[in-house]
Amino acid sequence: MKRLVTIISFLLLIINTGNCQTRFFKEYPADFSKEINNITNGRLRVNDTNASLNLDYGNRGEVRSNGLMLISVPENLFSLEKAELYLELWGGHPGTKNKHFSLNGKQIYSLQEVGAAAGHCVYSNPVIPVKIQHLVNAANALLFSCENPKGWGHYIIEHATIRCYLAPDHPVLTKNGLHHFSAEIKLASSNCILGDEVGMQLTYPKSHESSIDSVVYFGRYLDFDENGDGIENDWHGFSINGTFENHLGTVSEPPFQIVWNTSMIPDQGKPLAIKALVCLKNGVRYWTPVRDGLYLSKNRKPVTLIPCTSMPVPFWARASREMKATMILPDNIDKIEQAMLLIKTWYTQIEHSVYHFSINNHEYTIISEGCDKKPLLSKIDVNPAHLKSGDNEISLFCDTRHHGIEVLLPGPCLLIRYHE
């Protein structure tokens, strides 16, 4: 019995230690350059395997991209707990499938399919666990590939980084005393019931306060799928060039407080959760423990998320072709207090191009100047008088013959908050 207790205690120690060990990590971004992948615009195009001999497109400059990415990892691999690859990934062209890469020629890793193979426009932030033994303490070669039934098509990696999770005896932790560092989220309210405004801040050893550069807060709850992974009840937020958007908030001044407005979050069938990413000035990142078991107040005004019931595949407006989608709203239109349209797009700004976006023939602006060749999440207040019970028509028109405007999955959605 004594030996059994000892074994159980040892296993619990391993489990608990493992939870602490994997909280610290460092990031190493990819190097995109003409010398590495033959492309000069600072991002990686990954072509269909037959693109080089495609009769229509084989001589285009995009086809010269070889799909090679180099990421230098100057780490003693024996001091790592785990590793993962994080990507900012456009699509790619509708129909693109079998997206994958090899890591130093040691194993093929698949990229999650989130809609491109079925013909949709998508933009996602996949996280792919990679085996530490497949890394090298130097430049790592990642060779990406894909297939498209048309023999032409590619996806684009805008940003990539390898996250290396540090063992507790990693030199960067012991040297800076971080092996004793811990941080948690403290809510302004003492209970687990969330109101329309939720105050929170970070608790941490005051001796490390000057070492903290910023704190990034995230929430897990049901809402619009802005990170494109096909999951609504998820950790929300996506990144552009490594900077997060549509998360709970980022703060860079002690005591690292934010206020989370939950008034337009849909009613939840499951508990919510929050966590924070603590960014230290020496480049180390730290995940706080997840604070789970949070609930929206039962006395709040009801909020509903309404997706499209039908939309084009792909939802891509160009060459003066009007694209239409439909949303079905219930009969209680007169009880709407606030309505908000959420739509995520990707487009290339073409001079003199004309576009129109409308809801039931009422025009709204969904794109903005300066958001060129990167995902844009638009949150637009909608006049409740422009909505009706039953079918509501969404229309998108763009006259350019070039790239046009892509509406990314999950497509347009409405958030509707009702009177009490």
Contacts in CASP RR format, 6 or more apart in sequence:
PFRMAT RR
TARGET T0000
AUTHOR 0000-0000-0000
METHOD contacts of the structure
MODEL  1
MKRLVTIISFLLLIINTGNCQTRFFKEYPADFSKEINNITNGRLRVNDTN
ASLNLDYGNRGEVRSNGLMLISVPENLFSLEKAELYLELWGGHPGTKNKH
FSLNGKQIYSLQEVGAAAGHCVYSNPVIPVKIQHLVNAANALLFSCENPK
GWGHYIIEHATIRCYLAPDHPVLTKNGLHHFSAEIKLASSNCILGDEVGM
QLTYPKSHESSIDSVVYFGRYLDFDENGDGIENDWHGFSINGTFENHLGT
VSEPPFQIVWNTSMIPDQGKPLAIKALVCLKNGVRYWTPVRDGLYLSKNR
KPVTLIPCTSMPVPFWARASREMKATMILPDNIDKIEQAMLLIKTWYTQI
EHSVYHFSINNHEYTIISEGCDKKPLLSKIDVNPAHLKSGDNEISLFCDT
RHHGIEVLLPGPCLLIRYHE
17 168 0 8 1.000
18 81 0 8 1.000
20 168 0 8 1.000
21 81 0 8 1.000
21 165 0 8 1.000
21 166 0 8 1.000
21 167 0 8 1.000
21 168 0 8 1.000
22 81 0 8 1.000
22 82 0 8 1.000
22 165 0 8 1.000
22 287 0 8 1.000
23 165 0 8 1.000
23 286 0 8 1.000
23 287 0 8 1.000
23 288 0 8 1.000
24 165 0 8 1.000
24 166 0 8 1.000
24 170 0 8 1.000
24 173 0 8 1.000
24 178 0 8 1.000
24 284 0 8 1.000
24 285 0 8 1.000
24 286 0 8 1.000
25 163 0 8 1.000
25 164 0 8 1.000
25 165 0 8 1.000
25 166 0 8 1.000
25 284 0 8 1.000
25 285 0 8 1.000
25 287 0 8 1.000
26 75 0 8 1.000
26 163 0 8 1.000
26 164 0 8 1.000
26 166 0 8 1.000
26 172 0 8 1.000
26 283 0 8 1.000
26 284 0 8 1.000
26 285 0 8 1.000
27 86 0 8 1.000
27 161 0 8 1.000
27 162 0 8 1.000
27 163 0 8 1.000
27 164 0 8 1.000
27 283 0 8 1.000
27 285 0 8 1.000
28 71 0 8 1.000
28 72 0 8 1.000
28 73 0 8 1.000
28 74 0 8 1.000
28 75 0 8 1.000
28 161 0 8 1.000
28 162 0 8 1.000
28 164 0 8 1.000
29 71 0 8 1.000
29 159 0 8 1.000
29 160 0 8 1.000
29 161 0 8 1.000
30 44 0 8 1.000
30 69 0 8 1.000
30 70 0 8 1.000
30 71 0 8 1.000
30 142 0 8 1.000
30 157 0 8 1.000
30 159 0 8 1.000
30 160 0 8 1.000
30 161 0 8 1.000
31 69 0 8 1.000
31 70 0 8 1.000
31 71 0 8 1.000
31 72 0 8 1.000
32 39 0 8 1.000
32 42 0 8 1.000
32 43 0 8 1.000
32 44 0 8 1.000
32 69 0 8 1.000
33 40 0 8 1.000
33 42 0 8 1.000
34 40 0 8 1.000
36 68 0 8 1.000
36 69 0 8 1.000
36 70 0 8 1.000
37 44 0 8 1.000
37 65 0 8 1.000
37 66 0 8 1.000
37 67 0 8 1.000
37 68 0 8 1.000
37 69 0 8 1.000
38 64 0 8 1.000
38 65 0 8 1.000
38 66 0 8 1.000
39 45 0 8 1.000
39 62 0 8 1.000
39 64 0 8 1.000
39 65 0 8 1.000
43 156 0 8 1.000
43 157 0 8 1.000
43 158 0 8 1.000
43 159 0 8 1.000
44 65 0 8 1.000
44 67 0 8 1.000
44 69 0 8 1.000
44 144 0 8 1.000
44 156 0 8 1.000
44 157 0 8 1.000
44 160 0 8 1.000
45 62 0 8 1.000
45 65 0 8 1.000
45 67 0 8 1.000
45 154 0 8 1.000
45 155 0 8 1.000
45 156 0 8 1.000
46 65 0 8 1.000
46 67 0 8 1.000
46 99 0 8 1.000
46 144 0 8 1.000
46 145 0 8 1.000
46 146 0 8 1.000
46 154 0 8 1.000
46 155 0 8 1.000
46 156 0 8 1.000
46 157 0 8 1.000
47 62 0 8 1.000
47 63 0 8 1.000
47 65 0 8 1.000
47 67 0 8 1.000
47 146 0 8 1.000
47 153 0 8 1.000
47 154 0 8 1.000
48 54 0 8 1.000
48 96 0 8 1.000
48 146 0 8 1.000
48 147 0 8 1.000
48 148 0 8 1.000
48 150 0 8 1.000
48 151 0 8 1.000
48 152 0 8 1.000
48 153 0 8 1.000
48 154 0 8 1.000
49 145 0 8 1.000
49 146 0 8 1.000
49 147 0 8 1.000
50 151 0 8 1.000
51 57 0 8 1.000
51 58 0 8 1.000
51 63 0 8 1.000
51 151 0 8 1.000
51 152 0 8 1.000
51 153 0 8 1.000
51 154 0 8 1.000
52 58 0 8 1.000
52 63 0 8 1.000
54 63 0 8 1.000
54 151 0 8 1.000
54 152 0 8 1.000
56 152 0 8 1.000
57 63 0 8 1.000
57 152 0 8 1.000
57 153 0 8 1.000
58 152 0 8 1.000
62 154 0 8 1.000
65 154 0 8 1.000
67 143 0 8 1.000
67 144 0 8 1.000
67 145 0 8 1.000
68 141 0 8 1.000
68 142 0 8 1.000
68 143 0 8 1.000
68 144 0 8 1.000
69 101 0 8 1.000
69 141 0 8 1.000
69 142 0 8 1.000
69 143 0 8 1.000
69 144 0 8 1.000
69 157 0 8 1.000
69 160 0 8 1.000
70 139 0 8 1.000
70 140 0 8 1.000
70 141 0 8 1.000
70 142 0 8 1.000
71 139 0 8 1.000
71 140 0 8 1.000
71 142 0 8 1.000
71 160 0 8 1.000
71 161 0 8 1.000
71 162 0 8 1.000
72 138 0 8 1.000
72 139 0 8 1.000
72 140 0 8 1.000
73 135 0 8 1.000
73 136 0 8 1.000
73 137 0 8 1.000
73 138 0 8 1.000
73 140 0 8 1.000
73 162 0 8 1.000
73 164 0 8 1.000
74 137 0 8 1.000
74 138 0 8 1.000
75 135 0 8 1.000
75 137 0 8 1.000
75 164 0 8 1.000
76 137 0 8 1.000
76 171 0 8 1.000
77 132 0 8 1.000
77 133 0 8 1.000
77 135 0 8 1.000
77 136 0 8 1.000
77 137 0 8 1.000
79 166 0 8 1.000
79 167 0 8 1.000
79 169 0 8 1.000
79 170 0 8 1.000
79 171 0 8 1.000
80 132 0 8 1.000
80 164 0 8 1.000
80 165 0 8 1.000
80 166 0 8 1.000
80 167 0 8 1.000
80 170 0 8 1.000
81 165 0 8 1.000
81 166 0 8 1.000
81 167 0 8 1.000
82 129 0 8 1.000
82 132 0 8 1.000
82 165 0 8 1.000
83 129 0 8 1.000
83 130 0 8 1.000
83 131 0 8 1.000
83 132 0 8 1.000
83 135 0 8 1.000
83 162 0 8 1.000
83 163 0 8 1.000
83 164 0 8 1.000
83 165 0 8 1.000
84 127 0 8 1.000
84 128 0 8 1.000
84 129 0 8 1.000
84 130 0 8 1.000
84 162 0 8 1.000
84 163 0 8 1.000
84 165 0 8 1.000
85 109 0 8 1.000
85 127 0 8 1.000
85 128 0 8 1.000
85 130 0 8 1.000
85 142 0 8 1.000
85 160 0 8 1.000
85 161 0 8 1.000
85 162 0 8 1.000
85 163 0 8 1.000
86 125 0 8 1.000
86 126 0 8 1.000
86 127 0 8 1.000
86 160 0 8 1.000
86 161 0 8 1.000
86 162 0 8 1.000
86 163 0 8 1.000
87 111 0 8 1.000
87 124 0 8 1.000
87 125 0 8 1.000
87 126 0 8 1.000
87 127 0 8 1.000
87 128 0 8 1.000
87 157 0 8 1.000
87 159 0 8 1.000
87 160 0 8 1.000
88 123 0 8 1.000
88 125 0 8 1.000
88 157 0 8 1.000
88 158 0 8 1.000
88 159 0 8 1.000
88 160 0 8 1.000
88 238 0 8 1.000
88 239 0 8 1.000
88 240 0 8 1.000
88 241 0 8 1.000
88 242 0 8 1.000
89 111 0 8 1.000
89 123 0 8 1.000
89 124 0 8 1.000
89 125 0 8 1.000
89 126 0 8 1.000
89 155 0 8 1.000
89 156 0 8 1.000
89 157 0 8 1.000
89 158 0 8 1.000
90 122 0 8 1.000
90 123 0 8 1.000
90 155 0 8 1.000
90 156 0 8 1.000
90 157 0 8 1.000
90 158 0 8 1.000
90 346 0 8 1.000
90 375 0 8 1.000
91 116 0 8 1.000
91 121 0 8 1.000
91 122 0 8 1.000
91 123 0 8 1.000
91 124 0 8 1.000
91 155 0 8 1.000
91 156 0 8 1.000
92 116 0 8 1.000
92 122 0 8 1.000
92 153 0 8 1.000
92 154 0 8 1.000
92 155 0 8 1.000
92 156 0 8 1.000
93 116 0 8 1.000
93 148 0 8 1.000
93 152 0 8 1.000
93 153 0 8 1.000
93 154 0 8 1.000
93 155 0 8 1.000
94 116 0 8 1.000
94 119 0 8 1.000
94 120 0 8 1.000
94 121 0 8 1.000
94 313 0 8 1.000
94 314 0 8 1.000
94 316 0 8 1.000
95 116 0 8 1.000
95 117 0 8 1.000
95 118 0 8 1.000
95 119 0 8 1.000
95 148 0 8 1.000
95 149 0 8 1.000
95 150 0 8 1.000
96 116 0 8 1.000
96 117 0 8 1.000
96 146 0 8 1.000
96 147 0 8 1.000
96 148 0 8 1.000
96 153 0 8 1.000
96 154 0 8 1.000
96 155 0 8 1.000
97 113 0 8 1.000
97 116 0 8 1.000
97 117 0 8 1.000
97 146 0 8 1.000
97 147 0 8 1.000
97 148 0 8 1.000
97 149 0 8 1.000
98 110 0 8 1.000
98 117 0 8 1.000
98 145 0 8 1.000
98 146 0 8 1.000
98 147 0 8 1.000
99 110 0 8 1.000
99 111 0 8 1.000
99 113 0 8 1.000
99 116 0 8 1.000
99 144 0 8 1.000
99 145 0 8 1.000
99 146 0 8 1.000
99 155 0 8 1.000
100 108 0 8 1.000
100 109 0 8 1.000
100 110 0 8 1.000
100 111 0 8 1.000
100 144 0 8 1.000
100 145 0 8 1.000
100 146 0 8 1.000
101 108 0 8 1.000
101 109 0 8 1.000
101 111 0 8 1.000
101 142 0 8 1.000
101 143 0 8 1.000
101 144 0 8 1.000
101 145 0 8 1.000
102 108 0 8 1.000
102 109 0 8 1.000
102 142 0 8 1.000
102 143 0 8 1.000
103 109 0 8 1.000
103 130 0 8 1.000
103 134 0 8 1.000
103 135 0 8 1.000
103 140 0 8 1.000
103 141 0 8 1.000
103 142 0 8 1.000
104 134 0 8 1.000
104 135 0 8 1.000
104 136 0 8 1.000
104 140 0 8 1.000
104 141 0 8 1.000
104 142 0 8 1.000
105 141 0 8 1.000
105 143 0 8 1.000
106 131 0 8 1.000
106 133 0 8 1.000
106 134 0 8 1.000
107 131 0 8 1.000
107 134 0 8 1.000
109 128 0 8 1.000
109 130 0 8 1.000
111 126 0 8 1.000
111 128 0 8 1.000
112 124 0 8 1.000
112 126 0 8 1.000
112 128 0 8 1.000
112 229 0 8 1.000
114 122 0 8 1.000
114 124 0 8 1.000
114 228 0 8 1.000
114 229 0 8 1.000
114 230 0 8 1.000
114 409 0 8 1.000
115 122 0 8 1.000
115 409 0 8 1.000
116 122 0 8 1.000
116 155 0 8 1.000
118 313 0 8 1.000
119 313 0 8 1.000
119 314 0 8 1.000
120 313 0 8 1.000
120 314 0 8 1.000
120 315 0 8 1.000
120 409 0 8 1.000
121 314 0 8 1.000
121 315 0 8 1.000
121 316 0 8 1.000
121 346 0 8 1.000
121 406 0 8 1.000
121 407 0 8 1.000
121 408 0 8 1.000
121 409 0 8 1.000
122 228 0 8 1.000
122 408 0 8 1.000
122 409 0 8 1.000
123 228 0 8 1.000
123 344 0 8 1.000
123 346 0 8 1.000
123 375 0 8 1.000
123 408 0 8 1.000
124 227 0 8 1.000
124 228 0 8 1.000
124 229 0 8 1.000
125 227 0 8 1.000
125 228 0 8 1.000
125 229 0 8 1.000
125 238 0 8 1.000
125 239 0 8 1.000
126 229 0 8 1.000
130 162 0 8 1.000
135 162 0 8 1.000
140 162 0 8 1.000
142 160 0 8 1.000
144 157 0 8 1.000
146 153 0 8 1.000
146 154 0 8 1.000
146 155 0 8 1.000
148 154 0 8 1.000
158 240 0 8 1.000
158 241 0 8 1.000
158 374 0 8 1.000
159 239 0 8 1.000
159 240 0 8 1.000
159 241 0 8 1.000
159 242 0 8 1.000
161 242 0 8 1.000
163 285 0 8 1.000
166 172 0 8 1.000
166 173 0 8 1.000
166 284 0 8 1.000
168 179 0 8 1.000
169 179 0 8 1.000
172 178 0 8 1.000
172 282 0 8 1.000
172 284 0 8 1.000
173 179 0 8 1.000
173 181 0 8 1.000
173 284 0 8 1.000
176 211 0 8 1.000
176 282 0 8 1.000
176 284 0 8 1.000
178 208 0 8 1.000
178 280 0 8 1.000
178 284 0 8 1.000
178 286 0 8 1.000
180 205 0 8 1.000
181 204 0 8 1.000
181 205 0 8 1.000
181 208 0 8 1.000
181 286 0 8 1.000
182 204 0 8 1.000
182 205 0 8 1.000
183 202 0 8 1.000
183 203 0 8 1.000
183 204 0 8 1.000
183 276 0 8 1.000
183 278 0 8 1.000
183 286 0 8 1.000
183 288 0 8 1.000
184 202 0 8 1.000
184 203 0 8 1.000
184 204 0 8 1.000
184 288 0 8 1.000
184 289 0 8 1.000
184 291 0 8 1.000
185 200 0 8 1.000
185 201 0 8 1.000
185 202 0 8 1.000
185 203 0 8 1.000
185 217 0 8 1.000
185 274 0 8 1.000
185 275 0 8 1.000
185 276 0 8 1.000
185 288 0 8 1.000
185 291 0 8 1.000
186 200 0 8 1.000
186 201 0 8 1.000
186 202 0 8 1.000
186 203 0 8 1.000
187 198 0 8 1.000
187 199 0 8 1.000
187 200 0 8 1.000
187 291 0 8 1.000
188 198 0 8 1.000
188 199 0 8 1.000
188 200 0 8 1.000
188 201 0 8 1.000
189 195 0 8 1.000
189 198 0 8 1.000
189 199 0 8 1.000
192 293 0 8 1.000
192 294 0 8 1.000
192 295 0 8 1.000
193 294 0 8 1.000
193 295 0 8 1.000
193 296 0 8 1.000
193 297 0 8 1.000
194 262 0 8 1.000
194 272 0 8 1.000
194 294 0 8 1.000
194 295 0 8 1.000
194 296 0 8 1.000
194 297 0 8 1.000
195 262 0 8 1.000
195 296 0 8 1.000
195 297 0 8 1.000
195 300 0 8 1.000
196 261 0 8 1.000
196 262 0 8 1.000
196 263 0 8 1.000
196 300 0 8 1.000
197 259 0 8 1.000
197 260 0 8 1.000
197 261 0 8 1.000
197 262 0 8 1.000
197 263 0 8 1.000
198 259 0 8 1.000
198 260 0 8 1.000
198 261 0 8 1.000
198 262 0 8 1.000
199 257 0 8 1.000
199 258 0 8 1.000
199 259 0 8 1.000
199 260 0 8 1.000
200 217 0 8 1.000
200 257 0 8 1.000
200 258 0 8 1.000
200 259 0 8 1.000
200 260 0 8 1.000
200 274 0 8 1.000
201 255 0 8 1.000
201 256 0 8 1.000
201 257 0 8 1.000
201 258 0 8 1.000
202 212 0 8 1.000
202 215 0 8 1.000
202 255 0 8 1.000
202 256 0 8 1.000
202 276 0 8 1.000
202 278 0 8 1.000
202 288 0 8 1.000
204 212 0 8 1.000
204 278 0 8 1.000
209 254 0 8 1.000
211 280 0 8 1.000
211 281 0 8 1.000
211 282 0 8 1.000
212 254 0 8 1.000
212 256 0 8 1.000
212 278 0 8 1.000
212 279 0 8 1.000
212 280 0 8 1.000
212 281 0 8 1.000
213 252 0 8 1.000
213 279 0 8 1.000
213 280 0 8 1.000
213 281 0 8 1.000
213 283 0 8 1.000
214 250 0 8 1.000
214 251 0 8 1.000
214 252 0 8 1.000
214 256 0 8 1.000
214 279 0 8 1.000
215 250 0 8 1.000
215 251 0 8 1.000
215 252 0 8 1.000
215 256 0 8 1.000
215 276 0 8 1.000
215 277 0 8 1.000
215 278 0 8 1.000
215 279 0 8 1.000
216 244 0 8 1.000
216 247 0 8 1.000
216 249 0 8 1.000
216 250 0 8 1.000
216 276 0 8 1.000
216 277 0 8 1.000
216 279 0 8 1.000
217 247 0 8 1.000
217 248 0 8 1.000
217 249 0 8 1.000
217 250 0 8 1.000
217 251 0 8 1.000
217 258 0 8 1.000
217 260 0 8 1.000
217 274 0 8 1.000
217 275 0 8 1.000
217 276 0 8 1.000
218 235 0 8 1.000
218 236 0 8 1.000
218 237 0 8 1.000
218 247 0 8 1.000
218 248 0 8 1.000
218 274 0 8 1.000
218 275 0 8 1.000
218 276 0 8 1.000
218 277 0 8 1.000
219 235 0 8 1.000
219 236 0 8 1.000
219 247 0 8 1.000
219 248 0 8 1.000
219 272 0 8 1.000
219 273 0 8 1.000
219 274 0 8 1.000
219 275 0 8 1.000
220 233 0 8 1.000
220 234 0 8 1.000
220 235 0 8 1.000
220 236 0 8 1.000
220 272 0 8 1.000
220 273 0 8 1.000
220 274 0 8 1.000
220 275 0 8 1.000
220 290 0 8 1.000
221 233 0 8 1.000
221 236 0 8 1.000
221 265 0 8 1.000
221 268 0 8 1.000
221 272 0 8 1.000
221 273 0 8 1.000
222 232 0 8 1.000
222 233 0 8 1.000
222 265 0 8 1.000
222 266 0 8 1.000
222 268 0 8 1.000
222 269 0 8 1.000
222 270 0 8 1.000
222 305 0 8 1.000
223 232 0 8 1.000
223 236 0 8 1.000
223 265 0 8 1.000
223 266 0 8 1.000
223 305 0 8 1.000
224 232 0 8 1.000
224 305 0 8 1.000
224 342 0 8 1.000
224 410 0 8 1.000
224 413 0 8 1.000
224 415 0 8 1.000
225 231 0 8 1.000
225 232 0 8 1.000
225 234 0 8 1.000
225 409 0 8 1.000
225 410 0 8 1.000
226 236 0 8 1.000
226 237 0 8 1.000
226 238 0 8 1.000
226 246 0 8 1.000
226 342 0 8 1.000
226 344 0 8 1.000
226 377 0 8 1.000
227 234 0 8 1.000
227 236 0 8 1.000
227 237 0 8 1.000
227 238 0 8 1.000
228 238 0 8 1.000
228 344 0 8 1.000
228 408 0 8 1.000
228 409 0 8 1.000
228 410 0 8 1.000
230 409 0 8 1.000
230 410 0 8 1.000
232 305 0 8 1.000
232 410 0 8 1.000
233 270 0 8 1.000
235 275 0 8 1.000
236 246 0 8 1.000
236 247 0 8 1.000
237 244 0 8 1.000
237 245 0 8 1.000
237 246 0 8 1.000
237 247 0 8 1.000
238 244 0 8 1.000
238 245 0 8 1.000
238 246 0 8 1.000
238 375 0 8 1.000
238 377 0 8 1.000
239 245 0 8 1.000
240 374 0 8 1.000
240 375 0 8 1.000
244 250 0 8 1.000
245 377 0 8 1.000
246 377 0 8 1.000
248 258 0 8 1.000
248 260 0 8 1.000
248 274 0 8 1.000
249 258 0 8 1.000
249 260 0 8 1.000
251 257 0 8 1.000
251 258 0 8 1.000
262 296 0 8 1.000
262 300 0 8 1.000
263 300 0 8 1.000
263 301 0 8 1.000
263 303 0 8 1.000
263 417 0 8 1.000
264 303 0 8 1.000
264 338 0 8 1.000
264 340 0 8 1.000
264 415 0 8 1.000
264 417 0 8 1.000
265 296 0 8 1.000
265 303 0 8 1.000
266 303 0 8 1.000
266 304 0 8 1.000
266 305 0 8 1.000
266 415 0 8 1.000
267 296 0 8 1.000
267 302 0 8 1.000
267 303 0 8 1.000
267 304 0 8 1.000
268 295 0 8 1.000
268 296 0 8 1.000
271 292 0 8 1.000
271 293 0 8 1.000
271 294 0 8 1.000
271 295 0 8 1.000
272 293 0 8 1.000
272 294 0 8 1.000
272 295 0 8 1.000
272 296 0 8 1.000
273 290 0 8 1.000
273 291 0 8 1.000
273 292 0 8 1.000
273 293 0 8 1.000
273 294 0 8 1.000
274 290 0 8 1.000
274 291 0 8 1.000
274 294 0 8 1.000
275 287 0 8 1.000
275 288 0 8 1.000
275 289 0 8 1.000
275 290 0 8 1.000
275 291 0 8 1.000
276 287 0 8 1.000
276 288 0 8 1.000
277 285 0 8 1.000
277 286 0 8 1.000
277 287 0 8 1.000
277 288 0 8 1.000
278 285 0 8 1.000
278 286 0 8 1.000
278 287 0 8 1.000
278 288 0 8 1.000
279 285 0 8 1.000
280 286 0 8 1.000
301 337 0 8 1.000
301 417 0 8 1.000
301 418 0 8 1.000
301 419 0 8 1.000
301 420 0 8 1.000
302 417 0 8 1.000
302 418 0 8 1.000
303 415 0 8 1.000
303 416 0 8 1.000
303 417 0 8 1.000
303 418 0 8 1.000
304 415 0 8 1.000
304 416 0 8 1.000
304 418 0 8 1.000
305 413 0 8 1.000
305 414 0 8 1.000
305 415 0 8 1.000
306 327 0 8 1.000
306 328 0 8 1.000
306 329 0 8 1.000
306 413 0 8 1.000
306 414 0 8 1.000
306 415 0 8 1.000
306 416 0 8 1.000
307 327 0 8 1.000
307 410 0 8 1.000
307 411 0 8 1.000
307 413 0 8 1.000
308 325 0 8 1.000
308 326 0 8 1.000
308 327 0 8 1.000
308 394 0 8 1.000
308 411 0 8 1.000
308 412 0 8 1.000
308 413 0 8 1.000
309 326 0 8 1.000
309 327 0 8 1.000
309 328 0 8 1.000
310 325 0 8 1.000
310 326 0 8 1.000
311 323 0 8 1.000
311 325 0 8 1.000
311 326 0 8 1.000
311 394 0 8 1.000
311 407 0 8 1.000
311 411 0 8 1.000
311 412 0 8 1.000
312 323 0 8 1.000
312 324 0 8 1.000
312 325 0 8 1.000
314 406 0 8 1.000
315 323 0 8 1.000
315 325 0 8 1.000
315 396 0 8 1.000
315 406 0 8 1.000
315 407 0 8 1.000
315 411 0 8 1.000
316 323 0 8 1.000
316 404 0 8 1.000
316 405 0 8 1.000
316 406 0 8 1.000
316 407 0 8 1.000
317 323 0 8 1.000
317 355 0 8 1.000
317 396 0 8 1.000
317 397 0 8 1.000
317 398 0 8 1.000
317 404 0 8 1.000
317 405 0 8 1.000
317 407 0 8 1.000
318 398 0 8 1.000
318 400 0 8 1.000
318 401 0 8 1.000
318 402 0 8 1.000
318 403 0 8 1.000
318 404 0 8 1.000
318 405 0 8 1.000
319 399 0 8 1.000
319 400 0 8 1.000
319 401 0 8 1.000
320 397 0 8 1.000
320 398 0 8 1.000
320 399 0 8 1.000
321 397 0 8 1.000
322 395 0 8 1.000
322 396 0 8 1.000
322 397 0 8 1.000
323 395 0 8 1.000
323 396 0 8 1.000
323 397 0 8 1.000
323 407 0 8 1.000
324 393 0 8 1.000
324 394 0 8 1.000
324 395 0 8 1.000
324 396 0 8 1.000
325 393 0 8 1.000
325 394 0 8 1.000
325 411 0 8 1.000
325 412 0 8 1.000
326 391 0 8 1.000
326 392 0 8 1.000
326 393 0 8 1.000
326 394 0 8 1.000
327 391 0 8 1.000
327 392 0 8 1.000
327 394 0 8 1.000
327 412 0 8 1.000
327 414 0 8 1.000
328 390 0 8 1.000
328 391 0 8 1.000
328 392 0 8 1.000
329 387 0 8 1.000
329 388 0 8 1.000
329 389 0 8 1.000
329 390 0 8 1.000
329 392 0 8 1.000
329 414 0 8 1.000
329 416 0 8 1.000
330 389 0 8 1.000
330 390 0 8 1.000
331 389 0 8 1.000
331 390 0 8 1.000
332 418 0 8 1.000
333 384 0 8 1.000
333 387 0 8 1.000
333 388 0 8 1.000
333 389 0 8 1.000
335 418 0 8 1.000
335 419 0 8 1.000
336 384 0 8 1.000
336 387 0 8 1.000
336 416 0 8 1.000
336 417 0 8 1.000
336 418 0 8 1.000
336 419 0 8 1.000
337 384 0 8 1.000
337 417 0 8 1.000
337 418 0 8 1.000
337 419 0 8 1.000
338 381 0 8 1.000
338 384 0 8 1.000
338 416 0 8 1.000
338 417 0 8 1.000
339 381 0 8 1.000
339 382 0 8 1.000
339 383 0 8 1.000
339 384 0 8 1.000
339 387 0 8 1.000
339 414 0 8 1.000
339 415 0 8 1.000
339 416 0 8 1.000
339 417 0 8 1.000
340 379 0 8 1.000
340 380 0 8 1.000
340 381 0 8 1.000
340 382 0 8 1.000
340 414 0 8 1.000
340 415 0 8 1.000
340 416 0 8 1.000
341 359 0 8 1.000
341 364 0 8 1.000
341 366 0 8 1.000
341 378 0 8 1.000
341 379 0 8 1.000
341 380 0 8 1.000
341 382 0 8 1.000
341 412 0 8 1.000
341 413 0 8 1.000
341 414 0 8 1.000
342 377 0 8 1.000
342 378 0 8 1.000
342 379 0 8 1.000
342 380 0 8 1.000
342 412 0 8 1.000
342 413 0 8 1.000
342 414 0 8 1.000
342 415 0 8 1.000
343 366 0 8 1.000
343 377 0 8 1.000
343 378 0 8 1.000
343 380 0 8 1.000
343 407 0 8 1.000
343 411 0 8 1.000
343 412 0 8 1.000
343 413 0 8 1.000
344 375 0 8 1.000
344 376 0 8 1.000
344 377 0 8 1.000
344 378 0 8 1.000
344 407 0 8 1.000
344 408 0 8 1.000
344 411 0 8 1.000
345 366 0 8 1.000
345 367 0 8 1.000
345 375 0 8 1.000
345 376 0 8 1.000
345 378 0 8 1.000
345 405 0 8 1.000
345 406 0 8 1.000
345 407 0 8 1.000
345 408 0 8 1.000
346 373 0 8 1.000
346 374 0 8 1.000
346 375 0 8 1.000
346 376 0 8 1.000
346 406 0 8 1.000
346 408 0 8 1.000
347 367 0 8 1.000
347 371 0 8 1.000
347 372 0 8 1.000
347 373 0 8 1.000
347 376 0 8 1.000
347 403 0 8 1.000
347 404 0 8 1.000
347 405 0 8 1.000
347 406 0 8 1.000
348 372 0 8 1.000
348 373 0 8 1.000
348 402 0 8 1.000
348 403 0 8 1.000
348 404 0 8 1.000
349 369 0 8 1.000
349 370 0 8 1.000
349 372 0 8 1.000
350 400 0 8 1.000
350 402 0 8 1.000
350 403 0 8 1.000
350 404 0 8 1.000
353 398 0 8 1.000
353 399 0 8 1.000
353 400 0 8 1.000
353 402 0 8 1.000
353 404 0 8 1.000
354 397 0 8 1.000
354 398 0 8 1.000
354 399 0 8 1.000
355 367 0 8 1.000
355 396 0 8 1.000
355 397 0 8 1.000
355 398 0 8 1.000
355 399 0 8 1.000
355 405 0 8 1.000
356 363 0 8 1.000
356 395 0 8 1.000
356 396 0 8 1.000
356 397 0 8 1.000
357 363 0 8 1.000
357 364 0 8 1.000
357 365 0 8 1.000
357 366 0 8 1.000
357 394 0 8 1.000
357 395 0 8 1.000
357 396 0 8 1.000
357 397 0 8 1.000
358 364 0 8 1.000
358 394 0 8 1.000
358 395 0 8 1.000
359 382 0 8 1.000
359 386 0 8 1.000
359 387 0 8 1.000
359 392 0 8 1.000
359 393 0 8 1.000
359 394 0 8 1.000
360 386 0 8 1.000
360 387 0 8 1.000
360 388 0 8 1.000
360 392 0 8 1.000
360 393 0 8 1.000
361 393 0 8 1.000
361 395 0 8 1.000
362 383 0 8 1.000
362 386 0 8 1.000
364 380 0 8 1.000
364 382 0 8 1.000
365 380 0 8 1.000
366 378 0 8 1.000
366 380 0 8 1.000
367 376 0 8 1.000
367 378 0 8 1.000
367 405 0 8 1.000
368 376 0 8 1.000
368 378 0 8 1.000
375 408 0 8 1.000
382 414 0 8 1.000
387 414 0 8 1.000
394 412 0 8 1.000
396 405 0 8 1.000
396 407 0 8 1.000
398 404 0 8 1.000
398 405 0 8 1.000
END
